[in-house]
Amino acid sequence: MQLGKVRWYDAGVGRGIIDADDGKVVFLPYHAIEGTDISRFQLTEKQRVEFDLTNEAFSFDGLTGQYRATRMRPVK
């Protein structure tokens, strides 16, 4: 598991960005967020999270990178 902070997340479009502690920029799709409660989509800026990482290229809103989050959940 990796650790990081939410840079931004838009529940309306179901996408966001995580800044990993090791410096990686990680794309966060809504389907990577674990849980069954709708409140799981209420992520806030700078919220600490843990996640797994895949090396899949992405491009979203002018941001290009090579990492995508999977199995993301907030750190308690």
N, C-alpha and C positions, 0 to 999 in steps of 0.2 A: 504494500500500500504506500502511496505517495501522500504527502501533506501539502496544503497550500491555502490560499485565500481567494475568495470570489472577487474578481475585478468588477464584474457586472453580470447581471442575469435579468432577462426580460421574460417573464412568465407568459406574456401575450404571444410571443413568437417561439417560446420554448428553447431558447438558446442563450448561452453566456460564455464567459471566459474565466478561467482560473489561472492565477499566477502561482505556479508550484514553488515550493521552498527552494528547490534546486535551480530556479531560474527559467524553467520551461514555461511557455505560454500554451495553455491547454484549452481546447474547445470543449464546451459542456453542452451536449444535447439533452433535452428534457428526459428522454428515455433512459439516460444513464443515472438518474436520481433514484435511489432506492427508497422503498416504502410504499404504503398503500393509502396514506392519508393525503388529501389535497394540500394540506399545509406544507408538504415537502417541497412544493414549488415556491415557497415564500423565502427565498434566499436574499440575504442582504449583503451589501458591499462590505468587503473585508471580513466576512464570516469565514471561520476556519473550517476546512473540509478535508476529508480523506477520500482517496479515489484510486482506482487502477488506471493504467495508461496503455493505450495502443498507439502504434506508429502508423496512423492513417493520416494522410494529408487532408487538409481542409482549407477552405477559403470562405470567409463570411464577413460582410460589411467592410471590405478592404483590408481585413486582417488575414494574412496567410501564415500557416504554420504546419507542423507535422505531427502534432499529438492530439489525441481525442480521449476524453475521460470515459470510463466505464465504472459501474458500481460505485457511484459517488454518494457520500452521506456526510452530514454535518458532524463535526467533532464536538463531543459534549464536555 
